[in-house]
């Protein structure tokens, strides 16, 4: 019975840490997109759409800042 309790608490702890890690990654990515948008509400919505598009396109985390920077510059051009 003791091993069962240890297994359950360990599994719950690992799941919680994984969940927290994923949430923090999402918050950081969203914060990056919004920081590139500034105070312009339309650009903020555009950058969040671009973030969703980057996730759908499978852009890697290391390439995401440059990808979002190019998207922000493309917004200025339009």
Number of C-alpha atoms within 10 A of each C-alpha: 6 6 8 9 10 11 12 11 12 12 12 12 12 12 12 12 12 12 11 12 12 12 12 12 12 12 12 12 18 15 13 18 26 21 12 17 23 10 10 10 11 9 18 18 14 18 24 19 13 17 22 13 12 18 13 9 9 10 14 11 13 8 10 18 16 11 16 22 16 12 20 19 12 10 13 9 7 5
